[in-house]
C-alpha cells in the first residue's frame, strides 16, 4: 500500500508542474497590472514604483518569473498579496476555516441524505418512495446554488426572519451561545450546498445499488437464508459504493468551486470570496495560489479514491 501511494505521488509531480505552468502563463498574459493603482497615485514617486516592480520581478520574462515562483513555493513561500499587503499563505489560512466548516458540513449532510435514500429507493424500485426521491433529486440538481441560496434568503431571512443571511466570523457571544450562533448562521449555506450535492449523489447511489442488487451472488446470498438487511449492507452496499467513492472524490474540487458562488451570496469570508476579490483586483499571487491548491485537491482526492477501492473490494489489487 505504501509503495502504491508513493508511486502515485511521484506520478502526480509532473502533472502538478504542468498545471502550474499553464496557470502561471494564463495569469501572466491576462490583461491588467497588479500595480496599476500605484501608477495613478501621485503620492507614490516613480522610483518607488520601479523599485517595487523590480522587487517582485513584474518586468522579468515569464519563464524567469515562473522559476522564481516555483522556487519560492518549494521553500514554503506562497508569495505576497499586493492588495492585502500580507503573505498569501497567512491570508489563505485566515479564510480556510470558514470554507472547510461550510463545505465539510455540506458534504456530511449530502452523504447522510444520499446514501440511505438511494439505498432504500434501490430496494423498492418504482415504488412511491422511489418516484418521490427521483423527482426531488431531479429538481435538486436542476436548480443552481445561486437560485436556491437567494430563495432560502427570501424565505428564511426576509419573510420569516429565522436565520441571518450574512455570515459573520466576529460573533460577540461566548460559550454555548457562540456555538449555537455559528450553527445558526451556517444552516442556509450548508443546506444549499448539501442538498445540491445530495441530489446527484442520490441518483448515483440508487443506480449503483440497482446494478449490484441484480447480480447472481446476491441471489445466492438470499437463497442461503440471509436476511434482507444483511444482504444489502454486507453484500450489496460495499460493492455498490466503489463508483460512489469515485463520484465523491471527483466532486470535491467541484464543491469548492460551488462554494465560491455560495460564499458570495451569504458573504462568507472564505477561500471562494477571496478568489473572486483577488481576480477583480488583479492580485495574481493570491489567484495563483488558490487555483493551484484546487489542482492539488483534484490529485489528492483521486489518490484517496484509489486507496478506498482496495478497502471496499479486496479483489482490487493496488499495484
C-alpha positions as semicolon CSV with decimal commas, in nm:
position;residue;x (nm);y (nm);z (nm)
1;X;0,000;0,000;0,000
2;X;0,274;0,248;0,098
3;X;0,465;0,176;-0,225
4;X;0,149;0,235;-0,428
5;X;0,081;0,568;-0,256
6;X;0,442;0,678;-0,301
7;X;0,435;0,583;-0,670
8;X;0,112;0,774;-0,727
9;X;0,258;1,080;-0,554
10;X;0,566;1,064;-0,776
11;X;0,343;1,040;-1,085
12;X;0,144;1,340;-0,964
13;X;0,452;1,566;-0,959
14;X;0,477;1,610;-1,341
15;X;0,101;1,666;-1,359
16;X;0,112;1,939;-1,096
17;X;0,412;2,100;-1,266
18;X;0,228;2,108;-1,597
19;X;-0,083;2,255;-1,431
20;X;0,126;2,521;-1,257
21;X;0,290;2,622;-1,587
22;X;-0,047;2,661;-1,759
23;X;-0,196;2,858;-1,469
24;X;0,106;3,086;-1,440
25;X;0,123;3,162;-1,813
26;X;-0,253;3,231;-1,835
27;X;-0,241;3,469;-1,537
28;X;0,076;3,637;-1,666
29;X;-0,080;3,700;-2,009
30;X;-0,412;3,817;-1,865
31;X;-0,485;4,190;-1,902
32;X;-0,434;4,416;-1,602
33;X;-0,147;4,517;-1,378
34;X;-0,146;4,449;-1,001
35;X;0,040;4,779;-0,953
36;X;-0,190;4,982;-1,177
37;X;-0,325;5,166;-0,873
38;X;0,024;5,280;-0,781
39;X;0,083;5,418;-1,130
40;X;-0,213;5,655;-1,092
41;X;-0,132;5,750;-0,732
42;X;0,051;6,088;-0,728
43;X;0,175;6,024;-0,373
44;X;0,395;5,734;-0,487
45;X;0,717;5,853;-0,661
46;X;0,811;5,682;-0,988
47;X;1,136;5,549;-0,839
48;X;0,938;5,376;-0,562
49;X;0,709;5,220;-0,822
50;X;1,010;5,098;-1,021
51;X;1,173;4,956;-0,706
52;X;0,858;4,763;-0,616
53;X;0,822;4,621;-0,965
54;X;1,188;4,515;-0,959
55;X;1,147;4,359;-0,613
56;X;0,856;4,141;-0,724
57;X;1,005;4,076;-1,070
58;X;0,700;4,203;-1,258
59;X;0,911;4,318;-1,553
60;X;1,110;3,993;-1,584
61;X;1,039;3,743;-1,863
62;X;0,760;3,495;-1,791
63;X;0,991;3,195;-1,761
64;X;1,207;3,370;-1,500
65;X;0,901;3,476;-1,301
66;X;0,772;3,119;-1,309
67;X;1,105;2,977;-1,192
68;X;1,116;3,231;-0,908
69;X;0,759;3,140;-0,811
70;X;0,832;2,765;-0,825
71;X;1,148;2,803;-0,616
72;X;0,959;3,010;-0,360
73;X;0,675;2,755;-0,344
74;X;0,922;2,472;-0,284
75;X;1,061;2,671;0,009
76;X;0,715;2,734;0,154
77;X;0,680;3,092;0,031
78;X;0,345;3,134;-0,144
79;X;0,405;3,495;-0,239
80;X;0,287;3,834;-0,123
81;X;-0,061;3,979;-0,171
82;X;-0,040;4,318;-0,344
83;X;-0,385;4,417;-0,221
84;X;-0,394;4,285;0,137
85;X;-0,026;4,367;0,198
86;X;0,042;4,032;0,365
87;X;0,178;3,688;0,283
88;X;-0,051;3,472;0,073
89;X;-0,025;3,167;0,299
90;X;-0,129;3,376;0,600
91;X;-0,420;3,519;0,404
92;X;-0,538;3,174;0,293
93;X;-0,506;3,027;0,643
94;X;-0,725;3,308;0,775
95;X;-1,000;3,224;0,524
96;X;-0,965;2,844;0,524
97;X;-1,154;2,757;0,848
98;X;-1,481;2,916;0,730
99;X;-1,463;2,736;0,395
100;X;-1,379;2,398;0,549
101;X;-1,655;2,437;0,807
102;X;-1,922;2,507;0,546
103;X;-1,801;2,258;0,284
104;X;-1,732;1,980;0,533
105;X;-2,076;2,019;0,692
106;X;-2,238;2,027;0,347
107;X;-2,067;1,705;0,241
108;X;-2,170;1,529;0,563
109;X;-2,527;1,644;0,509
110;X;-2,519;1,524;0,148
111;X;-2,393;1,178;0,248
112;X;-2,644;1,147;0,532
113;X;-2,924;1,212;0,283
114;X;-2,796;1,043;-0,033
115;X;-2,683;0,705;0,099
116;X;-2,995;0,599;0,297
117;X;-3,237;0,749;0,044
118;X;-3,052;0,599;-0,254
119;X;-3,019;0,257;-0,090
120;X;-3,383;0,239;0,016
121;X;-3,502;0,361;-0,325
122;X;-3,299;0,085;-0,492
123;X;-3,451;-0,181;-0,268
124;X;-3,802;-0,055;-0,358
125;X;-3,765;0,032;-0,729
126;X;-4,056;0,214;-0,895
127;X;-4,239;0,240;-0,564
128;X;-4,399;0,563;-0,444
129;X;-4,093;0,640;-0,231
130;X;-3,863;0,580;-0,529
131;X;-4,065;0,807;-0,754
132;X;-4,075;1,087;-0,496
133;X;-3,700;1,054;-0,431
134;X;-3,621;1,064;-0,804
135;X;-3,843;1,368;-0,858
136;X;-3,685;1,560;-0,571
137;X;-3,338;1,459;-0,691
138;X;-3,408;1,588;-1,043
139;X;-3,536;1,915;-0,900
140;X;-3,238;1,940;-0,664
141;X;-2,959;1,917;-0,918
142;X;-3,154;2,117;-1,179
143;X;-3,164;2,428;-0,961
144;X;-2,831;2,616;-0,939
145;X;-2,696;2,707;-0,596
146;X;-2,729;3,081;-0,656
147;X;-3,104;3,038;-0,713
148;X;-3,164;2,818;-0,408
149;X;-2,943;3,045;-0,200
150;X;-3,147;3,354;-0,287
151;X;-3,468;3,155;-0,237
152;X;-3,358;3,048;0,112
153;X;-3,269;3,408;0,199
154;X;-3,606;3,530;0,076
155;X;-3,798;3,268;0,276
156;X;-3,600;3,217;0,598
157;X;-3,437;3,559;0,638
158;X;-3,662;3,817;0,476
159;X;-4,008;3,662;0,518
160;X;-3,977;3,450;0,833
161;X;-3,675;3,626;0,990
162;X;-3,548;3,298;1,134
163;X;-3,188;3,291;1,009
164;X;-2,922;3,555;0,934
165;X;-2,827;3,583;0,567
166;X;-2,483;3,737;0,631
167;X;-2,216;3,505;0,769
168;X;-2,004;3,666;1,040
169;X;-1,679;3,547;1,199
170;X;-1,697;3,819;1,464
171;X;-1,969;3,683;1,692
172;X;-1,972;3,863;2,028
173;X;-2,124;3,571;2,221
174;X;-1,914;3,315;2,409
175;X;-1,952;2,953;2,516
176;X;-2,253;2,754;2,407
177;X;-2,423;3,065;2,269
178;X;-2,128;3,117;2,033
179;X;-2,161;2,758;1,911
180;X;-2,536;2,799;1,856
181;X;-2,486;3,124;1,663
182;X;-2,220;2,959;1,443
183;X;-2,458;2,672;1,365
184;X;-2,750;2,909;1,308
185;X;-2,570;3,124;1,052
186;X;-2,429;2,818;0,872
187;X;-2,765;2,644;0,827
188;X;-2,857;2,810;0,497
189;X;-2,520;2,787;0,313
190;X;-2,470;2,429;0,433
191;X;-2,823;2,336;0,324
192;X;-2,777;2,497;-0,019
193;X;-2,453;2,313;-0,091
194;X;-2,553;1,989;0,084
195;X;-2,890;1,949;-0,086
196;X;-2,738;2,021;-0,428
197;X;-2,473;1,752;-0,376
198;X;-2,722;1,510;-0,220
199;X;-2,948;1,530;-0,525
200;X;-2,684;1,400;-0,769
201;X;-2,541;1,153;-0,516
202;X;-2,885;1,001;-0,451
203;X;-2,934;0,919;-0,817
204;X;-2,584;0,775;-0,837
205;X;-2,623;0,561;-0,523
206;X;-2,957;0,428;-0,648
207;X;-2,813;0,340;-0,989
208;X;-2,506;0,170;-0,839
209;X;-2,720;-0,030;-0,598
210;X;-2,954;-0,146;-0,877
211;X;-2,656;-0,266;-1,082
212;X;-2,526;-0,479;-0,795
213;X;-2,853;-0,596;-0,643
214;X;-2,941;-0,795;-0,959
215;X;-2,614;-0,993;-0,965
216;X;-2,614;-1,369;-0,913
217;X;-2,413;-1,371;-0,591
218;X;-2,678;-1,151;-0,425
219;X;-2,948;-1,402;-0,525
220;X;-2,730;-1,681;-0,386
221;X;-2,689;-1,496;-0,057
222;X;-3,066;-1,463;-0,027
223;X;-3,110;-1,832;-0,115
224;X;-2,881;-1,923;0,175
225;X;-3,130;-1,765;0,411
226;X;-2,952;-1,439;0,488
227;X;-3,177;-1,157;0,597
228;X;-3,255;-0,866;0,365
229;X;-3,071;-0,613;0,580
230;X;-2,755;-0,827;0,597
231;X;-2,760;-0,891;0,222
232;X;-2,797;-0,520;0,146
233;X;-2,536;-0,394;0,394
234;X;-2,273;-0,666;0,363
235;X;-2,302;-0,787;0,004
236;X;-2,459;-0,505;-0,197
237;X;-2,362;-0,173;-0,043
238;X;-1,991;-0,243;-0,017
239;X;-1,955;-0,320;-0,388
240;X;-2,200;-0,050;-0,492
241;X;-2,002;0,217;-0,305
242;X;-1,699;0,184;-0,538
243;X;-1,840;0,408;-0,815
244;X;-1,993;0,633;-0,548
245;X;-1,649;0,687;-0,396
246;X;-1,526;0,791;-0,741
247;X;-1,810;1,041;-0,773
248;X;-1,747;1,190;-0,429
249;X;-1,371;1,215;-0,486
250;X;-1,410;1,386;-0,823
251;X;-1,684;1,616;-0,692
252;X;-1,482;1,754;-0,402
253;X;-1,293;2,011;-0,613
254;X;-1,624;2,100;-0,780
255;X;-1,772;2,152;-0,434
256;X;-1,502;2,410;-0,367
257;X;-1,596;2,573;-0,697
258;X;-1,963;2,574;-0,599
259;X;-1,869;2,721;-0,264
260;X;-1,737;3,028;-0,447
261;X;-2,092;3,120;-0,551
262;X;-2,240;3,028;-0,213
263;X;-1,981;3,232;-0,027
264;X;-2,061;3,535;-0,241
265;X;-2,434;3,500;-0,172
266;X;-2,405;3,463;0,205
267;X;-2,095;3,686;0,240
268;X;-1,887;3,405;0,389
269;X;-1,523;3,521;0,435
270;X;-1,377;3,203;0,287
271;X;-1,147;3,092;0,006
272;X;-1,412;3,142;-0,262
273;X;-1,477;3,508;-0,179
274;X;-1,100;3,560;-0,152
275;X;-1,054;3,421;-0,505
276;X;-1,326;3,645;-0,651
277;X;-1,194;3,960;-0,486
278;X;-0,837;3,874;-0,592
279;X;-0,943;3,825;-0,954
280;X;-1,125;4,160;-0,957
281;X;-0,823;4,338;-0,809
282;X;-0,559;4,159;-1,025
283;X;-0,396;4,014;-0,715
284;X;-0,221;3,742;-0,917
285;X;-0,017;3,580;-0,634
286;X;-0,339;3,501;-0,444
287;X;-0,521;3,380;-0,758
288;X;-0,227;3,157;-0,850
289;X;-0,204;3,008;-0,501
290;X;-0,577;2,936;-0,466
291;X;-0,615;2,782;-0,813
292;X;-0,304;2,570;-0,761
293;X;-0,448;2,446;-0,430
294;X;-0,764;2,341;-0,618
295;X;-0,546;2,147;-0,864
296;X;-0,370;1,972;-0,576
297;X;-0,711;1,879;-0,433
298;X;-0,802;1,701;-0,758
299;X;-0,487;1,488;-0,737
300;X;-0,529;1,425;-0,363
301;X;-0,890;1,312;-0,378
302;X;-0,820;1,086;-0,676
303;X;-0,548;0,919;-0,470
304;X;-0,784;0,880;-0,174
305;X;-1,046;0,724;-0,403
306;X;-0,795;0,471;-0,539
307;X;-0,689;0,370;-0,187
308;X;-1,052;0,328;-0,079
309;X;-1,113;0,096;-0,375
310;X;-0,882;-0,164;-0,223
311;X;-1,061;-0,144;0,112
312;X;-1,410;-0,168;-0,038
313;X;-1,328;-0,453;-0,275
314;X;-1,032;-0,679;-0,178
315;X;-1,029;-0,813;-0,537
316;X;-0,882;-0,479;-0,647
317;X;-0,505;-0,500;-0,614
318;X;-0,320;-0,175;-0,556
319;X;-0,008;-0,231;-0,760
